[in-house]
């Protein structure tokens, strides 16, 4: 069984509800067990023109699914929760976004999937919840801990524990 970290985010509709529903649907999958979930964080949209802030969390799971099978399951849940396919390469508001951040220490780079997630080291909204769960985990490509990656952020966006600013 692999230990995997998933980023969940929503900035459309019932943001907290969508993140909770996605977590529940992941836990209901036959080949996935939820180990733990970070707190929920509210963050400014990253690299997109939107006025609506995101609610983000990271979920730690155990799974027997392969990385590509897990990706398909995440996409199925996104569709079930109303996520529409994105036209072009622009980011748009979404009911739910599920990204695979880490799949154990595996490194995968193909047309459909990049693990570790290619932007996780640039985003406070993934690093802050990871600090909560696995601060000493070493990124298998960058060879830095989550603590060090967070310290390296040049321009960390505001991250709020849902309702309260987090000072890290």
C-alpha positions in Angstrom: 0.0 0.0 0.0 1.2 3.5 -0.9 1.0 6.5 1.3 -0.3 9.4 -0.8 -1.0 13.1 -0.2 -3.8 14.8 -2.1 -4.6 18.5 -2.2 -8.3 19.4 -2.2 -9.5 22.8 -3.1 -12.8 24.6 -3.9 -13.7 28.2 -4.7 -17.2 27.8 -6.1 -20.4 27.2 -4.2 -20.3 25.6 -0.8 -16.5 25.5 -0.7 -16.2 23.7 2.7 -19.0 21.3 1.7 -17.2 20.3 -1.5 -13.9 19.6 0.2 -15.8 17.5 2.9 -17.7 15.6 0.2 -14.6 14.9 -1.8 -12.9 13.6 1.3 -15.9 11.4 2.1 -16.1 10.1 -1.5 -12.4 9.3 -1.4 -12.8 7.4 1.9 -15.8 5.4 0.4 -13.5 4.0 -2.4 -12.8 0.3 -1.9 -9.0 0.8 -2.4 -8.5 4.0 -0.5 -8.3 4.5 3.3 -8.2 8.0 4.8 -5.4 8.3 7.4 -5.8 12.0 8.3 -6.7 15.4 7.0 -5.2 18.8 7.6 -7.2 21.7 8.9 -9.1 23.7 6.2 -7.3 26.8 5.0 -8.7 29.8 3.1 -6.3 31.2 0.4 -6.2 33.7 -2.4 -6.5 32.2 -5.9 -3.1 31.3 -7.2 -2.2 32.3 -10.8 -5.8 32.9 -11.8 -8.2 35.9 -12.1 -10.9 35.2 -9.6 -12.4 37.1 -6.8 -13.4 34.0 -4.8 -10.9 32.6 -2.3 -10.3 28.9 -2.0 -10.8 26.5 0.8 -7.9 24.1 0.7 -6.9 21.0 2.7 -4.4 18.1 2.3 -5.6 14.5 2.8 -3.2 11.6 3.7 -4.4 8.3 2.3 -3.3 4.7 1.9 -4.2 3.1 -1.4 -3.5 0.0 -3.5 -4.5 2.0 -6.6 -1.7 2.8 -9.0 -0.9 6.5 -9.5 -2.9 6.5 -12.8 -5.8 4.6 -11.3 -5.8 7.1 -8.4 -5.8 10.0 -10.9 -8.8 8.5 -12.7 -10.6 8.1 -9.3 -9.9 11.7 -8.4 -11.2 12.9 -11.8 -14.3 10.8 -11.4 -15.0 12.4 -8.0 -14.4 15.9 -9.4 -16.9 15.2 -12.1 -19.4 13.8 -9.6 -19.1 17.0 -7.6 -19.8 19.2 -10.6 -16.4 20.1 -11.9 -16.5 21.0 -15.6 -13.7 20.4 -18.0 -11.4 23.4 -18.4 -11.1 24.9 -21.8 -7.5 25.7 -22.7 -4.8 26.1 -20.1 -6.6 28.8 -18.0 -7.5 28.2 -14.4 -11.2 28.7 -13.7 -13.4 28.7 -10.6 -14.2 25.1 -9.6 -16.4 23.2 -7.2 -13.5 20.8 -6.4 -9.9 20.3 -7.5 -8.1 17.1 -6.4 -4.3 17.0 -7.1 -1.9 14.2 -6.2 1.0 15.9 -4.4 3.1 12.9 -3.4 2.7 9.1 -4.1 5.2 7.7 -1.6 8.6 8.7 -3.0 7.7 7.9 -6.6 8.7 10.2 -9.4 6.4 10.1 -12.5 6.4 12.5 -15.4 4.2 11.6 -18.4 1.6 13.3 -20.5 -1.2 12.7 -17.9 0.5 12.8 -14.6 3.4 14.5 -12.8 4.3 13.3 -9.3 5.4 15.1 -7.2 3.0 17.8 -8.3 5.0 20.2 -10.4 3.9 23.4 -8.5 3.5 22.2 -4.9 6.8 23.8 -3.8 5.6 27.2 -5.1 2.2 27.2 -3.3 1.7 28.1 0.3 -1.8 26.6 0.1 -0.2 23.1 -0.4 2.9 23.6 1.8 1.1 24.9 4.9 -1.2 21.9 5.2 1.7 19.6 4.4 3.7 21.3 7.3 0.8 20.3 9.5 1.0 16.6 8.4 4.6 15.9 7.3 7.0 18.8 8.0 10.1 16.6 7.7 9.1 14.7 4.5 11.8 15.1 1.8 10.6 16.0 -1.7 12.0 13.2 -3.9 13.0 15.5 -6.7 14.1 18.7 -4.9 15.6 16.9 -1.9 14.3 19.4 0.6 12.0 19.0 3.5 8.5 20.6 3.5 9.8 23.0 6.2 12.6 24.1 3.9 10.3 24.4 0.8 8.0 26.6 2.8 10.9 28.7 4.0 12.0 29.1 0.3 8.7 30.7 -0.8 9.5 34.1 -2.3 6.1 35.5 -2.1 3.8 33.4 0.1 0.1 34.3 -0.3 -2.1 34.9 2.7 -3.1 31.6 4.2 -5.9 31.5 6.8 -6.8 28.7 9.1 -10.5 28.8 8.1 -11.5 32.1 9.7 -8.1 32.9 11.3 -4.7 34.0 9.8 -2.0 31.4 10.3 1.5 32.7 11.2 4.1 30.3 10.0 
